[in-house]
Amino acid sequence: MSGQPVEPSESSSVAAFRALFAQEVFGVGRLYTSGRLFSVNERLARMLGSPAEELVCLARADIVHPNDRVATRQSLASLLEQG
């Protein structure tokens, strides 16, 4: 072994993401770059008190506390700039 870090394969990254999304420990939602939700896991749905099917048509601002909206919008913009 060379001691060099090994890049995970795309398939292992996808598998790791699917496992994280399927967990019941964390509430996870995925957004389009517009900020609209397109999928949420069951834990997030329970945390927000709505069925997942109702949440996927909402915008990020619809589920973020009003006091946190500016910071959340700035964080999302920063992530999008970084690519």
ABEGO torsion letter per residue (X at the ends): XAGBBBBBBAAAAAAAAAAAAABAABBBBBBBAAGBBABBBAAAAAAAGBBAAAAAABBAAAABBAAAAAAAAAAAAAAAAAX
